[in-house]
Amino acid sequence: MRVMFICFAIAISLAGLVALAAGIAALTRGWIPPKSRQLIVRPRIYGWGMVGFAGCAFLVAANWVLVTDPTLRQLGQTAGLLAVIVIAYVARASRLPADVEAQEGDKL
């Protein structure tokens, strides 16, 4: 069972690394992955959402590997899920219509 948690943690950490790279690219250069370019209007908000998602992924992976008490592990997984839901709303804000007032750094 422990090996399974470690394998899941590695997979989640790799997904977190990809999200972190996408978030940093969006924050620093305004670069958005090709499949999302048509949908994203605000790359900076998208970048912050991806960085937040990466942080949640790393915390969930650490929870699976480091926490041994089943009750604490369940609480950590629930907190991670709630954080991902909040960050999904932040990422949703990056898709606001273009008629919303522009902010500094937005692609219009």
Sine and cosine of phi, psi and omega as CSV:
sin_phi,cos_phi,sin_psi,cos_psi,sin_omega,cos_omega
0.00,0.00,-0.63,0.77,0.00,-1.00
-0.89,0.45,-0.62,0.79,0.01,-1.00
-0.90,0.43,-0.60,0.80,0.02,-1.00
-0.90,0.44,-0.68,0.74,0.04,-1.00
-0.89,0.46,-0.63,0.78,0.02,-1.00
-0.92,0.40,-0.65,0.76,0.04,-1.00
-0.90,0.43,-0.68,0.73,0.06,-1.00
-0.89,0.46,-0.65,0.76,0.00,-1.00
-0.90,0.44,-0.62,0.78,0.04,-1.00
-0.91,0.42,-0.69,0.72,0.01,-1.00
-0.90,0.44,-0.70,0.72,0.01,-1.00
-0.91,0.41,-0.61,0.79,0.03,-1.00
-0.91,0.41,-0.62,0.79,0.06,-1.00
-0.91,0.42,-0.66,0.75,0.07,-1.00
-0.89,0.45,-0.61,0.79,0.06,-1.00
-0.90,0.43,-0.62,0.78,0.05,-1.00
-0.90,0.44,-0.65,0.76,0.03,-1.00
-0.90,0.43,-0.69,0.72,0.02,-1.00
-0.91,0.43,-0.63,0.78,0.03,-1.00
-0.90,0.44,-0.68,0.74,0.03,-1.00
-0.89,0.45,-0.68,0.74,0.03,-1.00
-0.91,0.42,-0.63,0.78,0.01,-1.00
-0.92,0.39,-0.67,0.74,0.02,-1.00
-0.92,0.40,-0.63,0.78,0.04,-1.00
-0.90,0.44,-0.63,0.78,0.01,-1.00
-0.94,0.34,-0.61,0.79,-0.02,-1.00
-0.95,0.31,-0.65,0.76,-0.11,-0.99
-1.00,0.03,-0.63,0.77,-0.10,-0.99
-0.91,-0.42,-0.19,0.98,-0.07,-1.00
0.97,0.23,0.28,0.96,-0.03,-1.00
-0.99,0.13,0.72,-0.69,0.03,-1.00
-0.85,-0.52,0.63,-0.78,0.06,-1.00
-0.83,0.56,0.57,-0.82,-0.13,-0.99
-0.81,0.58,-0.61,0.79,-0.04,-1.00
-0.95,0.32,-0.32,0.95,-0.04,-1.00
-0.98,-0.21,-0.10,1.00,-0.12,-0.99
-0.87,0.49,-0.58,0.82,-0.02,-1.00
-0.95,0.32,-0.42,0.91,-0.10,-1.00
-1.00,-0.05,-0.53,0.85,-0.13,-0.99
-1.00,0.05,0.81,-0.58,0.03,-1.00
-0.97,-0.23,-0.51,0.86,-0.06,-1.00
-0.88,-0.48,1.00,-0.06,-0.07,-1.00
-0.91,0.40,-0.48,0.88,-0.01,-1.00
-0.93,0.36,-0.67,0.74,0.05,-1.00
-0.91,0.41,-0.64,0.77,0.07,-1.00
-0.86,0.51,-0.68,0.73,0.00,-1.00
-0.89,0.46,-0.70,0.72,0.03,-1.00
-0.90,0.43,-0.59,0.81,0.05,-1.00
-0.90,0.44,-0.67,0.75,0.02,-1.00
-0.93,0.37,-0.62,0.79,0.06,-1.00
-0.90,0.43,-0.66,0.75,0.06,-1.00
-0.90,0.43,-0.65,0.76,0.05,-1.00
-0.89,0.46,-0.66,0.75,0.02,-1.00
-0.89,0.46,-0.66,0.75,0.04,-1.00
-0.88,0.48,-0.68,0.74,0.05,-1.00
-0.90,0.43,-0.64,0.77,0.01,-1.00
-0.89,0.46,-0.67,0.74,0.02,-1.00
-0.91,0.41,-0.63,0.78,0.01,-1.00
-0.92,0.38,-0.64,0.77,0.04,-1.00
-0.91,0.41,-0.66,0.75,0.03,-1.00
-0.90,0.44,-0.67,0.74,0.04,-1.00
-0.91,0.42,-0.60,0.80,0.05,-1.00
-0.88,0.48,-0.67,0.74,-0.01,-1.00
-0.91,0.41,-0.59,0.81,-0.09,-1.00
-1.00,0.05,-0.67,0.74,-0.18,-0.98
-1.00,-0.01,-0.50,0.87,-0.07,-1.00
-1.00,0.01,0.79,-0.61,-0.03,-1.00
-0.97,-0.25,-0.41,0.91,0.00,-1.00
-0.96,0.27,0.82,-0.57,-0.05,-1.00
-0.87,0.49,-0.58,0.81,0.00,-1.00
-0.92,0.38,-0.71,0.70,0.03,-1.00
-0.91,0.41,-0.59,0.81,0.04,-1.00
-0.90,0.45,-0.66,0.75,0.02,-1.00
-0.90,0.43,-0.66,0.75,0.05,-1.00
-0.89,0.45,-0.65,0.76,0.03,-1.00
-0.90,0.43,-0.64,0.77,0.03,-1.00
-0.93,0.37,-0.62,0.78,0.04,-1.00
-0.91,0.42,-0.68,0.73,0.03,-1.00
-0.90,0.44,-0.64,0.77,0.04,-1.00
-0.90,0.44,-0.64,0.76,0.03,-1.00
-0.90,0.44,-0.70,0.72,0.02,-1.00
-0.90,0.44,-0.62,0.79,0.04,-1.00
-0.91,0.42,-0.63,0.77,0.03,-1.00
-0.90,0.43,-0.60,0.80,0.03,-1.00
-0.90,0.43,-0.68,0.73,0.03,-1.00
-0.89,0.46,-0.68,0.73,-0.02,-1.00
-0.93,0.37,-0.48,0.88,0.08,-1.00
-0.89,0.45,-0.58,0.81,0.07,-1.00
-0.93,0.37,-0.59,0.81,0.07,-1.00
-0.90,0.44,-0.71,0.70,0.01,-1.00
-0.91,0.42,-0.53,0.85,0.03,-1.00
-0.90,0.43,-0.54,0.84,0.01,-1.00
-0.90,0.43,-0.36,0.93,0.02,-1.00
-0.96,0.28,-0.17,0.99,0.00,-1.00
-0.97,-0.25,0.31,0.95,0.02,-1.00
-0.87,0.50,0.51,-0.86,0.00,-1.00
-0.88,0.48,0.40,-0.92,-0.08,-1.00
-0.94,0.35,-0.27,0.96,-0.03,-1.00
-0.98,0.21,-0.08,1.00,0.10,-0.99
-0.97,0.26,0.56,-0.83,-0.05,-1.00
-0.82,0.57,0.68,-0.73,-0.04,-1.00
-0.97,0.26,0.56,-0.83,0.11,-0.99
-0.94,-0.34,0.29,-0.96,0.01,-1.00
-0.87,0.49,0.76,-0.65,0.02,-1.00
1.00,-0.04,-0.05,1.00,0.00,-1.00
-0.98,0.18,0.55,-0.84,0.06,-1.00
-1.00,-0.04,0.86,-0.50,0.02,-1.00
-0.87,-0.50,0.00,0.00,0.00,0.00
